[in-house]
Amino acid sequence: MDMSALDMGTIAAFVGIFFKMQSDKSLSAEELGRMKQQIKSLETRAGQVDSKLGDIDEKLSLVLAAIARLDSQMTMLVSQG
């Protein structure tokens, strides 16, 4: 069986395409792994930010309650005087 140069070139091209696809898959998998790690990191940071915002909200509520108490006491003092 005699193979022509065109047949050999076609086979070589298919082999080259196959290896290129495997390389692309490997790079895509690596990039996907990096992206998943970044997502986990961002989710962790988002949880920490949410926790801090909860603390700030709680402290702000305490400050507002203290201001309301001071306002009522000032109003009573002014009305007495």
PDB file of N, CA, C and O in Angstrom:
ATOM      1  N   MET A   1       0.845  -1.164   0.000  1.00  0.00           N
ATOM      2  CA  MET A   1       0.000   0.000   0.000  1.00  0.00           C
ATOM      3  C   MET A   1       0.894   1.231   0.000  1.00  0.00           C
ATOM      4  O   MET A   1       1.738   1.399   0.880  1.00  0.00           O
ATOM      5  N   ASP A   2       0.707   2.062  -0.964  1.00  0.00           N
ATOM      6  CA  ASP A   2       1.544   3.243  -1.145  1.00  0.00           C
ATOM      7  C   ASP A   2       0.786   4.486  -0.687  1.00  0.00           C
ATOM      8  O   ASP A   2      -0.307   4.773  -1.176  1.00  0.00           O
ATOM      9  N   MET A   3       1.383   5.228   0.267  1.00  0.00           N
ATOM     10  CA  MET A   3       0.729   6.444   0.762  1.00  0.00           C
ATOM     11  C   MET A   3       1.368   7.649   0.094  1.00  0.00           C
ATOM     12  O   MET A   3       2.592   7.733  -0.011  1.00  0.00           O
ATOM     13  N   SER A   4       0.568   8.548  -0.341  1.00  0.00           N
ATOM     14  CA  SER A   4       1.097   9.745  -0.998  1.00  0.00           C
ATOM     15  C   SER A   4       1.521  10.765   0.050  1.00  0.00           C
ATOM     16  O   SER A   4       1.196  10.633   1.230  1.00  0.00           O
ATOM     17  N   ALA A   5       2.244  11.772  -0.391  1.00  0.00           N
ATOM     18  CA  ALA A   5       2.710  12.832   0.511  1.00  0.00           C
ATOM     19  C   ALA A   5       1.532  13.595   1.095  1.00  0.00           C
ATOM     20  O   ALA A   5       1.590  14.066   2.231  1.00  0.00           O
ATOM     21  N   LEU A   6       0.461  13.714   0.316  1.00  0.00           N
ATOM     22  CA  LEU A   6      -0.732  14.415   0.788  1.00  0.00           C
ATOM     23  C   LEU A   6      -1.354  13.671   1.966  1.00  0.00           C
ATOM     24  O   LEU A   6      -1.771  14.291   2.945  1.00  0.00           O
ATOM     25  N   ASP A   7      -1.418  12.338   1.871  1.00  0.00           N
ATOM     26  CA  ASP A   7      -1.962  11.537   2.959  1.00  0.00           C
ATOM     27  C   ASP A   7      -1.106  11.668   4.216  1.00  0.00           C
ATOM     28  O   ASP A   7      -1.644  11.778   5.318  1.00  0.00           O
ATOM     29  N   MET A   8       0.197  11.657   4.069  1.00  0.00           N
ATOM     30  CA  MET A   8       1.099  11.803   5.224  1.00  0.00           C
ATOM     31  C   MET A   8       0.937  13.189   5.850  1.00  0.00           C
ATOM     32  O   MET A   8       0.933  13.327   7.073  1.00  0.00           O
ATOM     33  N   GLY A   9       0.804  14.206   5.009  1.00  0.00           N
ATOM     34  CA  GLY A   9       0.608  15.569   5.511  1.00  0.00           C
ATOM     35  C   GLY A   9      -0.709  15.704   6.252  1.00  0.00           C
ATOM     36  O   GLY A   9      -0.785  16.382   7.277  1.00  0.00           O
ATOM     37  N   THR A  10      -1.741  15.064   5.738  1.00  0.00           N
ATOM     38  CA  THR A  10      -3.053  15.098   6.390  1.00  0.00           C
ATOM     39  C   THR A  10      -2.989  14.424   7.750  1.00  0.00           C
ATOM     40  O   THR A  10      -3.520  14.939   8.734  1.00  0.00           O
ATOM     41  N   ILE A  11      -2.337  13.273   7.799  1.00  0.00           N
ATOM     42  CA  ILE A  11      -2.189  12.555   9.070  1.00  0.00           C
ATOM     43  C   ILE A  11      -1.386  13.399  10.057  1.00  0.00           C
ATOM     44  O   ILE A  11      -1.746  13.491  11.231  1.00  0.00           O
ATOM     45  N   ALA A  12      -0.310  14.011   9.590  1.00  0.00           N
ATOM     46  CA  ALA A  12       0.508  14.857  10.467  1.00  0.00           C
ATOM     47  C   ALA A  12      -0.300  16.049  10.970  1.00  0.00           C
ATOM     48  O   ALA A  12      -0.167  16.450  12.127  1.00  0.00           O
ATOM     49  N   ALA A  13      -1.135  16.612  10.105  1.00  0.00           N
ATOM     50  CA  ALA A  13      -1.971  17.748  10.518  1.00  0.00           C
ATOM     51  C   ALA A  13      -2.961  17.324  11.591  1.00  0.00           C
ATOM     52  O   ALA A  13      -3.163  18.040  12.571  1.00  0.00           O
ATOM     53  N   PHE A  14      -3.584  16.156  11.408  1.00  0.00           N
ATOM     54  CA  PHE A  14      -4.529  15.670  12.407  1.00  0.00           C
ATOM     55  C   PHE A  14      -3.847  15.400  13.747  1.00  0.00           C
ATOM     56  O   PHE A  14      -4.397  15.706  14.805  1.00  0.00           O
ATOM     57  N   VAL A  15      -2.660  14.831  13.694  1.00  0.00           N
ATOM     58  CA  VAL A  15      -1.902  14.579  14.927  1.00  0.00           C
ATOM     59  C   VAL A  15      -1.556  15.907  15.603  1.00  0.00           C
ATOM     60  O   VAL A  15      -1.663  16.034  16.823  1.00  0.00           O
ATOM     61  N   GLY A  16      -1.142  16.891  14.809  1.00  0.00           N
ATOM     62  CA  GLY A  16      -0.822  18.208  15.359  1.00  0.00           C
ATOM     63  C   GLY A  16      -2.035  18.868  15.985  1.00  0.00           C
ATOM     64  O   GLY A  16      -1.945  19.456  17.063  1.00  0.00           O
ATOM     65  N   ILE A  17      -3.171  18.770  15.306  1.00  0.00           N
ATOM     66  CA  ILE A  17      -4.416  19.342  15.851  1.00  0.00           C
ATOM     67  C   ILE A  17      -4.791  18.649  17.150  1.00  0.00           C
ATOM     68  O   ILE A  17      -5.211  19.301  18.106  1.00  0.00           O
ATOM     69  N   PHE A  18      -4.640  17.320  17.190  1.00  0.00           N
ATOM     70  CA  PHE A  18      -4.962  16.567  18.403  1.00  0.00           C
ATOM     71  C   PHE A  18      -4.112  17.041  19.586  1.00  0.00           C
ATOM     72  O   PHE A  18      -4.641  17.284  20.671  1.00  0.00           O
ATOM     73  N   PHE A  19      -2.801  17.172  19.379  1.00  0.00           N
ATOM     74  CA  PHE A  19      -1.924  17.611  20.468  1.00  0.00           C
ATOM     75  C   PHE A  19      -2.210  19.053  20.875  1.00  0.00           C
ATOM     76  O   PHE A  19      -2.122  19.395  22.054  1.00  0.00           O
ATOM     77  N   LYS A  20      -2.551  19.893  19.908  1.00  0.00           N
ATOM     78  CA  LYS A  20      -2.892  21.285  20.217  1.00  0.00           C
ATOM     79  C   LYS A  20      -4.165  21.344  21.060  1.00  0.00           C
ATOM     80  O   LYS A  20      -4.253  22.132  22.002  1.00  0.00           O
ATOM     81  N   MET A  21      -5.149  20.512  20.721  1.00  0.00           N
ATOM     82  CA  MET A  21      -6.392  20.473  21.496  1.00  0.00           C
ATOM     83  C   MET A  21      -6.121  20.003  22.919  1.00  0.00           C
ATOM     84  O   MET A  21      -6.700  20.532  23.868  1.00  0.00           O
ATOM     85  N   GLN A  22      -5.248  19.016  23.074  1.00  0.00           N
ATOM     86  CA  GLN A  22      -4.914  18.530  24.409  1.00  0.00           C
ATOM     87  C   GLN A  22      -4.221  19.620  25.221  1.00  0.00           C
ATOM     88  O   GLN A  22      -4.485  19.779  26.413  1.00  0.00           O
ATOM     89  N   SER A  23      -3.349  20.356  24.578  1.00  0.00           N
ATOM     90  CA  SER A  23      -2.650  21.455  25.242  1.00  0.00           C
ATOM     91  C   SER A  23      -3.636  22.538  25.664  1.00  0.00           C
ATOM     92  O   SER A  23      -3.555  23.062  26.775  1.00  0.00           O
ATOM     93  N   ASP A  24      -4.570  22.872  24.767  1.00  0.00           N
ATOM     94  CA  ASP A  24      -5.580  23.882  25.082  1.00  0.00           C
ATOM     95  C   ASP A  24      -6.463  23.435  26.242  1.00  0.00           C
ATOM     96  O   ASP A  24      -6.808  24.238  27.109  1.00  0.00           O
ATOM     97  N   LYS A  25      -6.831  22.149  26.259  1.00  0.00           N
ATOM     98  CA  LYS A  25      -7.639  21.619  27.359  1.00  0.00           C
ATOM     99  C   LYS A  25      -6.889  21.744  28.678  1.00  0.00           C
ATOM    100  O   LYS A  25      -7.469  22.109  29.701  1.00  0.00           O
ATOM    101  N   SER A  26      -5.612  21.442  28.647  1.00  0.00           N
ATOM    102  CA  SER A  26      -4.793  21.528  29.854  1.00  0.00           C
ATOM    103  C   SER A  26      -4.722  22.964  30.361  1.00  0.00           C
ATOM    104  O   SER A  26      -4.868  23.215  31.557  1.00  0.00           O
ATOM    105  N   LEU A  27      -4.498  23.900  29.447  1.00  0.00           N
ATOM    106  CA  LEU A  27      -4.435  25.310  29.842  1.00  0.00           C
ATOM    107  C   LEU A  27      -5.780  25.796  30.365  1.00  0.00           C
ATOM    108  O   LEU A  27      -5.835  26.557  31.330  1.00  0.00           O
ATOM    109  N   SER A  28      -6.860  25.362  29.733  1.00  0.00           N
ATOM    110  CA  SER A  28      -8.197  25.756  30.179  1.00  0.00           C
ATOM    111  C   SER A  28      -8.487  25.204  31.571  1.00  0.00           C
ATOM    112  O   SER A  28      -9.057  25.901  32.411  1.00  0.00           O
ATOM    113  N   ALA A  29      -8.100  23.963  31.814  1.00  0.00           N
ATOM    114  CA  ALA A  29      -8.316  23.354  33.125  1.00  0.00           C
ATOM    115  C   ALA A  29      -7.512  24.088  34.196  1.00  0.00           C
ATOM    116  O   ALA A  29      -7.999  24.305  35.306  1.00  0.00           O
ATOM    117  N   GLU A  30      -6.291  24.465  33.863  1.00  0.00           N
ATOM    118  CA  GLU A  30      -5.453  25.205  34.809  1.00  0.00           C
ATOM    119  C   GLU A  30      -6.069  26.567  35.121  1.00  0.00           C
ATOM    120  O   GLU A  30      -6.117  26.984  36.278  1.00  0.00           O
ATOM    121  N   GLU A  31      -6.538  27.251  34.088  1.00  0.00           N
ATOM    122  CA  GLU A  31      -7.162  28.562  34.281  1.00  0.00           C
ATOM    123  C   GLU A  31      -8.449  28.433  35.092  1.00  0.00           C
ATOM    124  O   GLU A  31      -8.730  29.274  35.946  1.00  0.00           O
ATOM    125  N   LEU A  32      -9.226  27.395  34.834  1.00  0.00           N
ATOM    126  CA  LEU A  32     -10.450  27.158  35.584  1.00  0.00           C
ATOM    127  C   LEU A  32     -10.137  26.911  37.056  1.00  0.00           C
ATOM    128  O   LEU A  32     -10.854  27.398  37.931  1.00  0.00           O
ATOM    129  N   GLY A  33      -9.084  26.168  37.333  1.00  0.00           N
ATOM    130  CA  GLY A  33      -8.671  25.932  38.720  1.00  0.00           C
ATOM    131  C   GLY A  33      -8.286  27.221  39.417  1.00  0.00           C
ATOM    132  O   GLY A  33      -8.643  27.433  40.576  1.00  0.00           O
ATOM    133  N   ARG A  34      -7.557  28.088  38.718  1.00  0.00           N
ATOM    134  CA  ARG A  34      -7.187  29.386  39.291  1.00  0.00           C
ATOM    135  C   ARG A  34      -8.424  30.232  39.570  1.00  0.00           C
ATOM    136  O   ARG A  34      -8.525  30.882  40.611  1.00  0.00           O
ATOM    137  N   MET A  35      -9.357  30.217  38.632  1.00  0.00           N
ATOM    138  CA  MET A  35     -10.574  31.006  38.801  1.00  0.00           C
ATOM    139  C   MET A  35     -11.399  30.498  39.982  1.00  0.00           C
ATOM    140  O   MET A  35     -11.956  31.294  40.738  1.00  0.00           O
ATOM    141  N   LYS A  36     -11.476  29.182  40.141  1.00  0.00           N
ATOM    142  CA  LYS A  36     -12.211  28.616  41.273  1.00  0.00           C
ATOM    143  C   LYS A  36     -11.563  29.030  42.591  1.00  0.00           C
ATOM    144  O   LYS A  36     -12.265  29.339  43.554  1.00  0.00           O
ATOM    145  N   GLN A  37     -10.244  29.039  42.642  1.00  0.00           N
ATOM    146  CA  GLN A  37      -9.533  29.452  43.849  1.00  0.00           C
ATOM    147  C   GLN A  37      -9.794  30.925  44.143  1.00  0.00           C
ATOM    148  O   GLN A  37      -9.985  31.305  45.298  1.00  0.00           O
ATOM    149  N   GLN A  38      -9.801  31.752  43.104  1.00  0.00           N
ATOM    150  CA  GLN A  38     -10.086  33.177  43.294  1.00  0.00           C
ATOM    151  C   GLN A  38     -11.509  33.384  43.795  1.00  0.00           C
ATOM    152  O   GLN A  38     -11.753  34.249  44.635  1.00  0.00           O
ATOM    153  N   ILE A  39     -12.444  32.597  43.285  1.00  0.00           N
ATOM    154  CA  ILE A  39     -13.832  32.704  43.732  1.00  0.00           C
ATOM    155  C   ILE A  39     -13.938  32.343  45.205  1.00  0.00           C
ATOM    156  O   ILE A  39     -14.616  33.034  45.966  1.00  0.00           O
ATOM    157  N   LYS A  40     -13.273  31.265  45.614  1.00  0.00           N
ATOM    158  CA  LYS A  40     -13.290  30.879  47.030  1.00  0.00           C
ATOM    159  C   LYS A  40     -12.707  31.984  47.898  1.00  0.00           C
ATOM    160  O   LYS A  40     -13.244  32.298  48.961  1.00  0.00           O
ATOM    161  N   SER A  41     -11.609  32.572  47.442  1.00  0.00           N
ATOM    162  CA  SER A  41     -10.977  33.659  48.187  1.00  0.00           C
ATOM    163  C   SER A  41     -11.914  34.855  48.297  1.00  0.00           C
ATOM    164  O   SER A  41     -12.043  35.450  49.367  1.00  0.00           O
ATOM    165  N   LEU A  42     -12.564  35.206  47.199  1.00  0.00           N
ATOM    166  CA  LEU A  42     -13.490  36.342  47.215  1.00  0.00           C
ATOM    167  C   LEU A  42     -14.704  36.061  48.096  1.00  0.00           C
ATOM    168  O   LEU A  42     -15.196  36.961  48.777  1.00  0.00           O
ATOM    169  N   GLU A  43     -15.191  34.823  48.086  1.00  0.00           N
ATOM    170  CA  GLU A  43     -16.316  34.471  48.948  1.00  0.00           C
ATOM    171  C   GLU A  43     -15.925  34.578  50.415  1.00  0.00           C
ATOM    172  O   GLU A  43     -16.717  35.041  51.235  1.00  0.00           O
ATOM    173  N   THR A  44     -14.716  34.157  50.752  1.00  0.00           N
ATOM    174  CA  THR A  44     -14.227  34.271  52.128  1.00  0.00           C
ATOM    175  C   THR A  44     -14.143  35.732  52.538  1.00  0.00           C
ATOM    176  O   THR A  44     -14.584  36.112  53.623  1.00  0.00           O
ATOM    177  N   ARG A  45     -13.567  36.552  51.653  1.00  0.00           N
ATOM    178  CA  ARG A  45     -13.452  37.982  51.949  1.00  0.00           C
ATOM    179  C   ARG A  45     -14.825  38.631  52.065  1.00  0.00           C
ATOM    180  O   ARG A  45     -15.025  39.503  52.910  1.00  0.00           O
ATOM    181  N   ALA A  46     -15.778  38.215  51.225  1.00  0.00           N
ATOM    182  CA  ALA A  46     -17.133  38.766  51.286  1.00  0.00           C
ATOM    183  C   ALA A  46     -17.780  38.420  52.623  1.00  0.00           C
ATOM    184  O   ALA A  46     -18.483  39.245  53.206  1.00  0.00           O
ATOM    185  N   GLY A  47     -17.547  37.208  53.107  1.00  0.00           N
ATOM    186  CA  GLY A  47     -18.071  36.822  54.415  1.00  0.00           C
ATOM    187  C   GLY A  47     -17.482  37.668  55.526  1.00  0.00           C
ATOM    188  O   GLY A  47     -18.189  38.062  56.454  1.00  0.00           O
ATOM    189  N   GLN A  48     -16.188  37.949  55.437  1.00  0.00           N
ATOM    190  CA  GLN A  48     -15.543  38.793  56.443  1.00  0.00           C
ATOM    191  C   GLN A  48     -16.094  40.212  56.392  1.00  0.00           C
ATOM    192  O   GLN A  48     -16.320  40.830  57.433  1.00  0.00           O
ATOM    193  N   VAL A  49     -16.308  40.729  55.191  1.00  0.00           N
ATOM    194  CA  VAL A  49     -16.860  42.080  55.039  1.00  0.00           C
ATOM    195  C   VAL A  49     -18.278  42.124  55.597  1.00  0.00           C
ATOM    196  O   VAL A  49     -18.645  43.081  56.278  1.00  0.00           O
ATOM    197  N   ASP A  50     -19.080  41.094  55.313  1.00  0.00           N
ATOM    198  CA  ASP A  50     -20.439  41.042  55.848  1.00  0.00           C
ATOM    199  C   ASP A  50     -20.424  41.038  57.371  1.00  0.00           C
ATOM    200  O   ASP A  50     -21.245  41.701  58.005  1.00  0.00           O
ATOM    201  N   SER A  51     -19.500  40.298  57.951  1.00  0.00           N
ATOM    202  CA  SER A  51     -19.377  40.253  59.405  1.00  0.00           C
ATOM    203  C   SER A  51     -19.026  41.625  59.965  1.00  0.00           C
ATOM    204  O   SER A  51     -19.619  42.072  60.947  1.00  0.00           O
ATOM    205  N   LYS A  52     -18.061  42.290  59.337  1.00  0.00           N
ATOM    206  CA  LYS A  52     -17.667  43.633  59.784  1.00  0.00           C
ATOM    207  C   LYS A  52     -18.826  44.612  59.640  1.00  0.00           C
ATOM    208  O   LYS A  52     -19.051  45.439  60.523  1.00  0.00           O
ATOM    209  N   LEU A  53     -19.563  44.527  58.538  1.00  0.00           N
ATOM    210  CA  LEU A  53     -20.703  45.418  58.343  1.00  0.00           C
ATOM    211  C   LEU A  53     -21.780  45.165  59.397  1.00  0.00           C
ATOM    212  O   LEU A  53     -22.433  46.102  59.856  1.00  0.00           O
ATOM    213  N   GLY A  54     -21.965  43.913  59.778  1.00  0.00           N
ATOM    214  CA  GLY A  54     -22.908  43.592  60.853  1.00  0.00           C
ATOM    215  C   GLY A  54     -22.480  44.232  62.165  1.00  0.00           C
ATOM    216  O   GLY A  54     -23.308  44.781  62.892  1.00  0.00           O
ATOM    217  N   ASP A  55     -21.179  44.162  62.468  1.00  0.00           N
ATOM    218  CA  ASP A  55     -20.662  44.796  63.684  1.00  0.00           C
ATOM    219  C   ASP A  55     -20.867  46.308  63.641  1.00  0.00           C
ATOM    220  O   ASP A  55     -21.276  46.914  64.632  1.00  0.00           O
ATOM    221  N   ILE A  56     -20.581  46.911  62.491  1.00  0.00           N
ATOM    222  CA  ILE A  56     -20.744  48.359  62.346  1.00  0.00           C
ATOM    223  C   ILE A  56     -22.213  48.741  62.512  1.00  0.00           C
ATOM    224  O   ILE A  56     -22.523  49.735  63.168  1.00  0.00           O
ATOM    225  N   ASP A  57     -23.114  47.964  61.926  1.00  0.00           N
ATOM    226  CA  ASP A  57     -24.544  48.240  62.035  1.00  0.00           C
ATOM    227  C   ASP A  57     -25.007  48.155  63.483  1.00  0.00           C
ATOM    228  O   ASP A  57     -25.796  48.979  63.945  1.00  0.00           O
ATOM    229  N   GLU A  58     -24.508  47.152  64.189  1.00  0.00           N
ATOM    230  CA  GLU A  58     -24.860  46.981  65.604  1.00  0.00           C
ATOM    231  C   GLU A  58     -24.381  48.175  66.431  1.00  0.00           C
ATOM    232  O   GLU A  58     -25.126  48.703  67.257  1.00  0.00           O
ATOM    233  N   LYS A  59     -23.140  48.593  66.205  1.00  0.00           N
ATOM    234  CA  LYS A  59     -22.591  49.730  66.945  1.00  0.00           C
ATOM    235  C   LYS A  59     -23.305  51.024  66.578  1.00  0.00           C
ATOM    236  O   LYS A  59     -23.514  51.878  67.441  1.00  0.00           O
ATOM    237  N   LEU A  60     -23.680  51.181  65.326  1.00  0.00           N
ATOM    238  CA  LEU A  60     -24.417  52.367  64.900  1.00  0.00           C
ATOM    239  C   LEU A  60     -25.777  52.421  65.584  1.00  0.00           C
ATOM    240  O   LEU A  60     -26.230  53.496  65.976  1.00  0.00           O
ATOM    241  N   SER A  61     -26.423  51.285  65.728  1.00  0.00           N
ATOM    242  CA  SER A  61     -27.704  51.235  66.437  1.00  0.00           C
ATOM    243  C   SER A  61     -27.536  51.676  67.886  1.00  0.00           C
ATOM    244  O   SER A  61     -28.373  52.402  68.421  1.00  0.00           O
ATOM    245  N   LEU A  62     -26.447  51.232  68.520  1.00  0.00           N
ATOM    246  CA  LEU A  62     -26.183  51.642  69.902  1.00  0.00           C
ATOM    247  C   LEU A  62     -25.945  53.149  69.990  1.00  0.00           C
ATOM    248  O   LEU A  62     -26.427  53.800  70.917  1.00  0.00           O
ATOM    249  N   VAL A  63     -25.212  53.700  69.040  1.00  0.00           N
ATOM    250  CA  VAL A  63     -24.943  55.141  69.025  1.00  0.00           C
ATOM    251  C   VAL A  63     -26.241  55.913  68.827  1.00  0.00           C
ATOM    252  O   VAL A  63     -26.472  56.918  69.499  1.00  0.00           O
ATOM    253  N   LEU A  64     -27.089  55.454  67.912  1.00  0.00           N
ATOM    254  CA  LEU A  64     -28.361  56.130  67.676  1.00  0.00           C
ATOM    255  C   LEU A  64     -29.258  56.074  68.912  1.00  0.00           C
ATOM    256  O   LEU A  64     -29.943  57.047  69.227  1.00  0.00           O
ATOM    257  N   ALA A  65     -29.256  54.950  69.606  1.00  0.00           N
ATOM    258  CA  ALA A  65     -30.045  54.838  70.835  1.00  0.00           C
ATOM    259  C   ALA A  65     -29.509  55.796  71.894  1.00  0.00           C
ATOM    260  O   ALA A  65     -30.289  56.430  72.604  1.00  0.00           O
ATOM    261  N   ALA A  66     -28.198  55.908  72.008  1.00  0.00           N
ATOM    262  CA  ALA A  66     -27.604  56.832  72.980  1.00  0.00           C
ATOM    263  C   ALA A  66     -27.945  58.274  72.623  1.00  0.00           C
ATOM    264  O   ALA A  66     -28.236  59.076  73.510  1.00  0.00           O
ATOM    265  N   ILE A  67     -27.912  58.607  71.351  1.00  0.00           N
ATOM    266  CA  ILE A  67     -28.260  59.966  70.924  1.00  0.00           C
ATOM    267  C   ILE A  67     -29.723  60.252  71.236  1.00  0.00           C
ATOM    268  O   ILE A  67     -30.059  61.356  71.667  1.00  0.00           O
ATOM    269  N   ALA A  68     -30.590  59.281  71.025  1.00  0.00           N
ATOM    270  CA  ALA A  68     -32.013  59.473  71.331  1.00  0.00           C
ATOM    271  C   ALA A  68     -32.209  59.714  72.822  1.00  0.00           C
ATOM    272  O   ALA A  68     -33.005  60.567  73.214  1.00  0.00           O
ATOM    273  N   ARG A  69     -31.485  58.965  73.659  1.00  0.00           N
ATOM    274  CA  ARG A  69     -31.587  59.180  75.109  1.00  0.00           C
ATOM    275  C   ARG A  69     -31.092  60.572  75.486  1.00  0.00           C
ATOM    276  O   ARG A  69     -31.729  61.271  76.275  1.00  0.00           O
ATOM    277  N   LEU A  70     -29.955  60.971  74.921  1.00  0.00           N
ATOM    278  CA  LEU A  70     -29.423  62.309  75.201  1.00  0.00           C
ATOM    279  C   LEU A  70     -30.390  63.391  74.747  1.00  0.00           C
ATOM    280  O   LEU A  70     -30.567  64.395  75.436  1.00  0.00           O
ATOM    281  N   ASP A  71     -31.013  63.195  73.598  1.00  0.00           N
ATOM    282  CA  ASP A  71     -31.965  64.170  73.084  1.00  0.00           C
ATOM    283  C   ASP A  71     -33.156  64.308  74.020  1.00  0.00           C
ATOM    284  O   ASP A  71     -33.606  65.419  74.300  1.00  0.00           O
ATOM    285  N   SER A  72     -33.662  63.186  74.501  1.00  0.00           N
ATOM    286  CA  SER A  72     -34.812  63.263  75.412  1.00  0.00           C
ATOM    287  C   SER A  72     -34.418  63.917  76.731  1.00  0.00           C
ATOM    288  O   SER A  72     -35.200  64.681  77.296  1.00  0.00           O
ATOM    289  N   GLN A  73     -33.223  63.629  77.227  1.00  0.00           N
ATOM    290  CA  GLN A  73     -32.773  64.264  78.468  1.00  0.00           C
ATOM    291  C   GLN A  73     -32.557  65.758  78.275  1.00  0.00           C
ATOM    292  O   GLN A  73     -32.891  66.551  79.155  1.00  0.00           O
ATOM    293  N   MET A  74     -32.004  66.148  77.135  1.00  0.00           N
ATOM    294  CA  MET A  74     -31.804  67.575  76.847  1.00  0.00           C
ATOM    295  C   MET A  74     -33.150  68.284  76.737  1.00  0.00           C
ATOM    296  O   MET A  74     -33.305  69.410  77.209  1.00  0.00           O
ATOM    297  N   THR A  75     -34.113  67.627  76.117  1.00  0.00           N
ATOM    298  CA  THR A  75     -35.450  68.219  75.985  1.00  0.00           C
ATOM    299  C   THR A  75     -36.074  68.424  77.355  1.00  0.00           C
ATOM    300  O   THR A  75     -36.691  69.458  77.609  1.00  0.00           O
ATOM    301  N   MET A  76     -35.917  67.441  78.244  1.00  0.00           N
ATOM    302  CA  MET A  76     -36.462  67.581  79.607  1.00  0.00           C
ATOM    303  C   MET A  76     -35.767  68.705  80.351  1.00  0.00           C
ATOM    304  O   MET A  76     -36.426  69.474  81.052  1.00  0.00           O
ATOM    305  N   LEU A  77     -34.455  68.821  80.218  1.00  0.00           N
ATOM    306  CA  LEU A  77     -33.715  69.885  80.899  1.00  0.00           C
ATOM    307  C   LEU A  77     -34.131  71.263  80.397  1.00  0.00           C
ATOM    308  O   LEU A  77     -34.281  72.197  81.185  1.00  0.00           O
ATOM    309  N   VAL A  78     -34.314  71.386  79.098  1.00  0.00           N
ATOM    310  CA  VAL A  78     -34.704  72.672  78.519  1.00  0.00           C
ATOM    311  C   VAL A  78     -36.119  73.033  78.954  1.00  0.00           C
ATOM    312  O   VAL A  78     -36.400  74.196  79.241  1.00  0.00           O
ATOM    313  N   SER A  79     -37.004  72.054  79.005  1.00  0.00           N
ATOM    314  CA  SER A  79     -38.391  72.342  79.385  1.00  0.00           C
ATOM    315  C   SER A  79     -38.503  72.679  80.869  1.00  0.00           C
ATOM    316  O   SER A  79     -39.430  73.386  81.262  1.00  0.00           O
ATOM    317  N   GLN A  80     -37.589  72.195  81.698  1.00  0.00           N
ATOM    318  CA  GLN A  80     -37.610  72.504  83.132  1.00  0.00           C
ATOM    319  C   GLN A  80     -37.043  73.892  83.404  1.00  0.00           C
ATOM    320  O   GLN A  80     -37.438  74.569  84.353  1.00  0.00           O
ATOM    321  N   GLY A  81     -36.125  74.290  82.567  1.00  0.00           N
ATOM    322  CA  GLY A  81     -35.420  75.529  82.826  1.00  0.00           C
ATOM    323  C   GLY A  81     -36.097  76.678  82.234  1.00  0.00           C
ATOM    324  O   GLY A  81     -35.625  77.808  82.364  1.00  0.00           O
TER     325      GLY A  81
END
